[in-house]
Amino acid sequence: MIATAKKTPTTDMQVTSIRLETELKERLRLLSGNQGYQSLIRDILWEYVERNERSHCSRLALGDLRATIPATAQKEEVCELTGVAIAPHSPMLLGLTLAGKFVPVSIDSVASGAGIE
């Protein structure tokens, strides 16, 4: 699991009440181990927010890729060129960015020249 994106002392956090199913709370407690389930929930929420902020930000352009490698999505991914979802177990590409990072890319986006201005 990702470390909490924002290391804020709990004294600086706002108290929020959320209702969880008993089974969900227990499963989160088991998954969290020594971390504690509230920290795990914060990690999950930060990851979700950051992923969705990236999906609303400007996307990569095709010219931002150095190379692509054929791959298969193991879970739902979002194409970094178009923002379109890539279904689990679907063929996709891993795009190597100029910064040296691998990102998910749909095959259609490369074929259609997505992000070319």
C-alpha positions in Angstrom: 0.0 0.0 0.0 1.1 3.5 -0.7 2.3 5.6 2.2 -0.1 8.4 3.1 0.4 11.2 0.5 -0.1 13.9 3.1 1.8 13.5 6.4 -0.4 15.7 8.5 -0.4 15.3 12.3 -3.8 13.9 13.4 -4.2 17.0 15.6 -4.4 19.1 12.3 -7.0 16.9 10.7 -10.8 17.4 10.7 -12.9 14.7 12.3 -15.3 13.2 9.8 -18.0 10.6 10.4 -18.5 7.9 7.8 -20.7 4.8 7.9 -19.1 1.6 6.8 -20.6 -1.9 6.6 -19.3 -4.0 9.5 -17.7 -6.5 7.0 -15.9 -3.7 5.2 -14.5 -2.2 8.4 -13.3 -5.6 9.5 -11.6 -6.4 6.2 -9.9 -2.9 6.2 -8.7 -3.6 9.7 -7.2 -6.9 8.6 -5.6 -5.4 5.5 -4.2 -2.5 7.5 -2.1 -4.5 9.9 -0.1 -2.3 12.3 -0.9 0.8 10.1 -4.5 1.1 11.4 -7.6 1.1 9.2 -8.1 4.8 9.4 -4.6 5.4 7.9 -5.4 2.8 5.3 -8.6 4.6 4.4 -6.7 8.0 4.1 -4.1 6.3 1.9 -6.8 4.9 -0.4 -8.6 8.2 -0.6 -5.4 10.2 -1.4 -4.5 7.6 -4.1 -8.0 8.0 -5.6 -7.9 11.8 -5.5 -4.4 12.0 -7.0 -5.3 9.5 -9.7 -8.4 11.4 -10.6 -6.7 14.8 -10.5 -4.1 13.4 -13.0 -7.0 12.2 -15.2 -8.4 15.8 -15.3 -5.0 17.4 -15.9 -3.5 17.9 -19.3 -2.7 14.6 -20.9 0.5 13.4 -22.5 0.9 14.0 -26.2 2.1 11.2 -28.5 5.4 13.1 -28.8 5.9 12.7 -25.1 6.5 9.0 -25.6 9.9 7.6 -26.4 8.7 4.1 -27.1 5.7 1.7 -26.6 5.7 -1.9 -25.5 2.8 -4.3 -26.0 1.1 -5.3 -22.7 -2.1 -6.7 -21.2 -4.0 -4.7 -18.6 -4.3 -6.6 -15.4 -6.8 -4.2 -13.9 -8.7 -1.2 -15.3 -6.3 1.4 -16.5 -6.7 4.9 -18.0 -4.9 5.9 -21.2 -2.5 8.7 -20.5 -3.1 10.1 -24.0 -6.9 10.2 -24.2 -8.2 9.5 -20.6 -10.3 6.6 -22.0 -10.5 3.5 -19.8 -8.7 0.3 -20.7 -10.6 -2.8 -19.6 -8.9 -5.5 -17.5 -7.4 -8.2 -19.7 -7.4 -6.0 -22.7 -4.4 -5.5 -25.0 -2.7 -2.1 -24.3 0.7 -0.5 -24.6 3.1 0.7 -22.0 4.4 4.0 -23.1 7.9 5.0 -22.0 7.8 8.8 -21.4 10.6 11.2 -21.9 11.0 11.3 -18.1 11.6 7.5 -18.1 8.2 6.6 -16.6 6.0 3.8 -18.0 2.3 4.8 -18.4 -0.7 3.0 -19.8 -1.6 3.8 -23.4 -4.5 2.4 -25.4 -3.7 0.9 -28.8 -6.3 3.0 -30.5 -4.8 6.3 -29.2 -1.4 5.5 -30.8 -3.1 4.3 -34.1 -5.2 7.5 -34.2 -2.3 9.8 -33.3 -4.0 11.1 -30.1 -2.4 14.1 -28.5 -0.8 15.3 -31.7 -1.3 19.0 -32.1 
